[in-house]
Amino acid sequence: MKIRHDAIFVSSVLFTVAFVCMIPSIWSMVLAGRDKTVLAEIGPGWSDYLRLLGVFGATSLAVIFVVLIVIWMGYVKRIRWTWFVMFIIVWVWAFPYLILPNLRLLRMWDLADFARWLNPAEWYAKETSIVARSIVEQALIFSLMLIALIVPIKSFFRRENRSQANHT
């Protein structure tokens, strides 16, 4: 088995890591929407919300599995439309899911909080909230996706790729 170290392979691995890192949190949404004991205890308004969250989680899992298929069946073969699919997934699905909800929360904290969040030793301190850790993790996952999207641009859009494809 030959391992390639080109931009598209690196991008594919980065995309895979980013999307696979999202699976545990999305799976917990699916489970929350299906937990009958929790749904019965919290009341009708919240139970509808949790059911909707479960449906969103199941849909998100389907999106992730489709994306992984696109990456490893077409993206690694330099099929140009797969780059556009990944562009749309990153900006239309991942950005609203990972970044937009956090922008509202970020206005509540100051610069000292951000500096504390970036220090890994502080991640396990009681003062550092789960929300802060979640925001940093989601920003890192989205950053991985952006890097994976930018790295192979030359490989997908160089003129010589089209001329080589026409000769074969």
Helices and strands as residue ranges (DSSP letters): H 7-34, H 36-42, H 44-73, G 75-77, H 80-88, I 89-99, H 100-106, H 111-117, G 120-124, H 130-150, H 153-157, H 159-167
